[in-house]
């Protein structure tokens, strides 16, 4: 963690003060809304929480705030995509340039949803590389939006807790070995 802290200490004062303000969490909320809506193709979702903890710190209150913001933002973004799928339909989404899921991949995730039902929403949100992929099939189903929000939030919470835990406890263990 000392390498990460050195990076933060060497930042210009204005940037460090921004990271220490409430604006950092507001910006993070926006990032997670975009991630939840599957619009963050340039940054893997697996790096957002660990990167945030590098920049903001690993005090328990900071970790809790980052996790809370990540769950709220990603759930809001996924809910927006869910409602868009519900209203616009499958073909509408497949025609959009910003929707970068192939028809073959969507078919695969549709079959997962058909086979397992709504339980795959939190399961897929917990797994690497499938986060959010069941949002569209859920929106195309008869699933109630309120139930989707709960399932999406549960899966995102478990994913972000795992990431934060791996980062907080893993970095300390790795630093002893590497540095």
Secondary structure as UniProt FT lines:
FT   HELIX           2..9
FT   HELIX           13..19
FT   HELIX           22..36
FT   TURN            37..38
FT   TURN            41..42
FT   HELIX           45..56
FT   HELIX           60..88
FT   HELIX           90..95
FT   TURN            97..98
FT   HELIX           103..116
FT   TURN            117..118
FT   HELIX           119..126
FT   TURN            128..134
FT   HELIX           135..140
FT   TURN            141..142
FT   HELIX           145..178
//
